[in-house]
Amino acid sequence: MAESGESTLFGELRRLARTSGAVGGIAARIASQRVFGLKSNHAAHAEDLKAILGGLKGPLMKVAQFLSTIPDALPEEYAAELSQLQSNAPPMGWSFVRRRMASELGAGWEQRFARFGHVAAAAASLGQVHRATLPDGTEVACKLQYPDMPSTVEADLRQLRLAMAVYQRMDNAIHQDEIYKELTERLREELDYLREAAQMRLYGLMLAGEADVHVPRPIEGYCTRRLLTMTWLDGRALQARLAENPPQEERNRIARALFRAWYVPLYRYGVIHGDPHLGNYQVRPDGGVNLLDFGTIRVFAPHFIRGVIDLFEAVRDRDTDKALHAYQSWGFTEITPEKLKVLNLWAEFLYGPLVEDRVRRIQETNDPQFGREVAERVHAGLRRTGGVRPPREFVLMDRAAIGLGSVFLRLGAELNWHRLFHELIADFDEEALAARQVAALTEAGVPPAA
């Protein structure tokens, strides 16, 4: 298999050959139901699609997981199945790993480690992780990218464009062109592990004062565009800890740490970690949280963050003029009074826990379909009013809010979300945020987005 870092036409063709027929066939069956009234088993088609995509090496799987959290970007049955996907790419064997490491660090790379695990300790969406020890005794994790990933990503993106175009023709509630552009840029950035190392340094700076949040440190001289070496953090998967039914106090501590991990960077620096799924954080032996995987990061202009706060205040005060201003500051256009009412249904759902100054769960209804019911009402309203085109900046922020909300729900956390939020926005100032943002990005060495 080719090990070139460049996208190859043959690699893209191989990738498309593995996915196009299945995805296209399922899309055709959905279209036949919509156009000709033929019955279609969405659940069965979604299961087929999950089986096909789940065997791939990661990027399209990540996109599927991502889209599954955006209300009505995919049919309900597809979202339910695709949200369960996990990376299950076949691991690279030791002889192959040795060649890959030599191509990254040079022929004598093994002498640069006191120990290097021959078997992968974990699988990532774009590569696999090996545990190793440096000569000075530092325990590290080496994330090594799978071969031919640039062509893999490009083929996945072409397939995604096809799938989204088919769905767009059937349903115009969410115009997805800006969503596709955002996903394209963020996925391409994920291929660059030097960028991820810089973004990891950025999060280390932004969260330095958070005692319950821990960020790995990239190891200088051991990182390339396809190899990311970082300090090893001890911790257990959150799902494994939840299976042991931890006490409420621990659940609340984890939730508070995750809230701070995501929203201190957002409201103080205008930066968000755009991939809040359960595999990206661990529970530490000391009760803190490890934050992992910094490939999907979005930097916002200060006025966008001001718009986030404005929309909260609009929901709190039932101020439709301020809500309209907030949406427009984000880049939403052609918002009629009817469409504004529909968008505010979603805003009230997201901001609801922040409005009430009391300890509560993130969702107090026992109905697991409550969020879906709200999404369906929003979807129906958008279809009725001509649809909406979400600005690309909105995509990762919405993803983080929904993803974190689902984690807080799983935790059963009981916190005063209102006070947690107000601790972060009490002294908000756009100019101060802009200054902090520039200083942090410069110190961490984060390159500008495409």
Residue, then its C-alpha position, 0 to 999 in steps of 0.5 A: m500500500a502506498e505510504s505517500g502523504e499525498s492524495t493519489l487518484f488510485g487511492e480515491l478510486r479504491r475508496l469510492a469503489r468500496t462505498s459508492g454502490a452501497v450508499g448510492g443504492i440506499a439513497a436510490r431506495i429512499a428516493s423511490q419511496r419519496v418519489f414513487g410512494l414505495k415502502s422502504n425499510h429505513a432501519a434496515h438500510a441504516e444497518d447496512l450503511k453502518a456495516i459498510l462504513g464501520g469497516l472503513k479506516g475512519p474519516l467517513m465514520k467520523v463524519a457520520q458520527f458528526l452528522s448524527t448529532i446535527p438535527d435532521a442532517l440525516p434521517e432519524e434511522y440513519a442518525a441512530e445507527l451511524s452514531q454508534l459507529q466506532s473505528n474498527a480499522p485493522p491494526m498495522g502490524w509490527s513490521f509495518v509500524r517499524r517501516r512507518m516510524a522509520s519514514e517519520l523519525g529516520a532509520g535509527w528511530e528505535q534508539r530514540f526510545a527506551r521502550f516502544g510497544h509492538v502492539a497498538a494500545a488504542a485505535a484512533s480514527l486516522g491512525q493507531v496509538h502505541r505506548a512508549t517510554l523515552p530515554d529519560g523515563t517519560e511515558v508517551a503515546c505515539k499516534l501514527q497515521y494510517p497510510d494513504m489517509p489524504s486520498t482516503v479523506e478526499a474520497d470520503l468527502r466526495q462520497l459525503r457530498l453525494a450522500m448529502a446532495v441526495y438527501q438535500r433533494m428530498d428535504n430542504a429544511i437544512h441547506q447543507d452547503e456550508i456544513y459540507k465546507e466546514l467538515t471539509e476543512r476540519l477533516r483536512e486539518e486533522l491529517d496534519y499532526l503538527r497542527e494537532a500538536a500546536q492545538m494541544r499546546l493551545y489547550g494546555l495554555m487555555l486550561a492551565g488553571e483548571a485543576d480537574v482538567h488534564v491535557p497531554r503535552p506534545i514531545e518536541g522532536y518526536c512529532t511530524r505531520r503523520l506522527l504525534t508523540m505526547t505524554w501518556l495520561d493515565g485514565r479510564a474510559l468514561q463509559a467504563r466508569l459509568a458502568e460501575n454506577p459511581p456516586q452522584e458527587e463523582r458524576n457532578r465533578i466529572a460534568r463540572a470538569l467537562f463543562r469547564a474544559w469546553y467552555v473556558p476556551l470558548y468564552r475566554y479565548g473564542v476556541i472550541h473543541g469540536d469533537p465531544h464524544l465519549g472516546n475523547y475523555q477519560v476519568r483519572p485515578d485522582g477523579g479529574v478528567n483527561l481531555l484527548d484528541f485535538g484534531t478538530i478545533r474551531v477558532f471564532a471571531p469575538h463577535f460570534i461569541r458575543g452573539v452566543i451570549d446575546l442569544f442566551e439573554a434573548v431566550r432569558d428575556r424573551d426578546t425577539d429583536k435581540a434573538l434576531h440580532a444574534y442569529q444575524s451576527w452568526g451569519f444566518t440570513e433571510i430570517t422571517p418572523e415565522k422562521l425566527k419563531v422556529l429557530n427560537l424553539w431550538a435555542e430555548f431547548l439548548y439554553g433552557p438549563l442555563v436560564e434557571d438559577r438552581v441545581r437541576r439535571i440537564q434535561e428534567t423530563n424522563d422522556p428519552q425522545f424529548g430532544r428528538e421531538v423538539a428537533e422534529r418540530v424545528h424541522a417541520g417548521l423550517r420546511r414550512t418556512g422555506g428552510v435555513r442555511p446554517p453558517r459554517e461557524f455554527v456547525l461545531m458550536d452546535r455539535a459541541a452543545i449537543g454532544l456535551g448535553s448528551v454526556f451530561l445526560r448520561l452522567g445524570a449530573e445535577l449542577n447549577w448550570h446557570r452559575l457555571f455559565h455566568e462564572l464564564i461570561a460575567d466579565f466578557d469583553e470582545e477586545a479582551l477576548a481578541a487579545r487573549q486569543v491572539a496571544a494564545l494562538t501565537e504562543a502555541g504556534v497554531p497556524p491559521a485555518a484554511 
